[in-house]
Amino acid sequence: MRKPMMVANWKMNKTRDEALAFIYAINESLPSCDVVDTVICAPAILLRDLVKRQGDNLRIGAQNMHYEEFGAYTGEISPVMLHTTSVEYVIVGHSERRSLFGETDEFINKKVISALSHGLKPILCVGETLDQRELGITSSVIRNQLEIALKGVSSDDIKNIIIAYEPVWAIGTGKTASPSDAENECKNIRDAIKELYNAVTADEIRVLYGGSMKPANAKELLSCPNIDGGLVGGASLDPTSFLELVKCCL
């Protein structure tokens, strides 16, 4: 049975004081990590402070990384730097990185390989644009993203990857895929993993839904058999809202 997972993606939000107030507000109220994995992916400047203050049932992740260990990449964060902060997870291939910063599937693949080689667990995001959805090519777009992003990832390493289905048209828009649509694409992701690896791996890998999930719709989405949790943006910025989302996983 797959352990559910709720991941907060704070994006470019929260000062140090705001971040610490948030973590102090939730630490004692989180369910045990034996039954649900709770992760906050925060801006890089906050990571070390949050790792120092995470409770037993919380883990901290990064929102992005470069695939190189060092070099002339002004403003970038390397996997070595992330490893030294003791974060466990890193978001890779978020739709905003793809659309706003021009990241390609091939570039994302390099990040996935690099993260795994440095002991980080990638949260790999895939999803379609509104145009692609209206053309009816959602499933083929996602399968192509997976094939390229996972190129060179071994059957052992794939077990350390979490996949997040995030329909691009639902990110930050307030629009949410219907539970049936979200379930269908998460199942397609699992079917693609079965083809690329094997049935056991497909059954074990966790697939999250990201796209305007909030307490009001989380229970219905999380009740779908192929949705194992959420990658949440706006609704993760308030501690009360985020705690509700985590508890929905139960």
C-alpha positions, 0 to 999 in steps of 0.5 A: 500500500502506497503511503500518501504524501502532501507537498507544499510548494511555497514558490516565491513566498514567505520571509524568514520570520513568516516561514518560521512562524508557519513551521512552529504552527504546524510541527506539533499537529502533523500526523505521524510520518508512519502514515503520511509524508508531509513536505514543505518545498521552500525558497532556497534561502530558507532551507537551512533554517527550516531543516533545523526546525522541522519536527519529527513528522515534517521534511523539507524540500527545494523547489529547483536545482541545476544539474551541475555540481558547480560552475558559472551559473549565476543565481543557480543552486547545485545538488551539492549545495542542497545536499549540505542543507540536509533537504530530502526532496527537490521539485523538478520540471514544474510547469512554471520552470518549463513555461517561464524559464524555458526548461525542456524535457531533456534539461529536466532529465539531466536534473533528475539524474543529478538529483538521484546521484546526490541522494535527493528525491525528485518530485517530477512534474508532468502535465499538459497545457490548455491547448494540448488538452483541447486537442485531446493529446494530454496522455501522449504529451505526458507519456512523452514527458515521462519517457524523456525525463526518465531516460537513464533512470534505473529500475532501482532509482525510479523508486526514489522518484515521486511523480506529480500530475499538474495540468498547466491550465489549473496551476494558480488559476483556481480551476481544478481537473475533475476527480475523474479526469485527474484519476484518469491521467494519474492512471495513465502515468502509472500505465506509462511507468509499467511500460517503461519499467514493470508492474510492481514499480508502477504499483509502488510509485507515488503519483500526486495531483497538483492543480488548485487543490484545496481543503474543499476539493482534496478529499474527493481528489484523494479518494481516487485510487491512483492519486496518492497525495497533492503538490499544493501551491496557494492553499499551502501558504496558510498553516491551517489550510495546509494542516487540513490538506495533510489530514485529508490524506488520512 
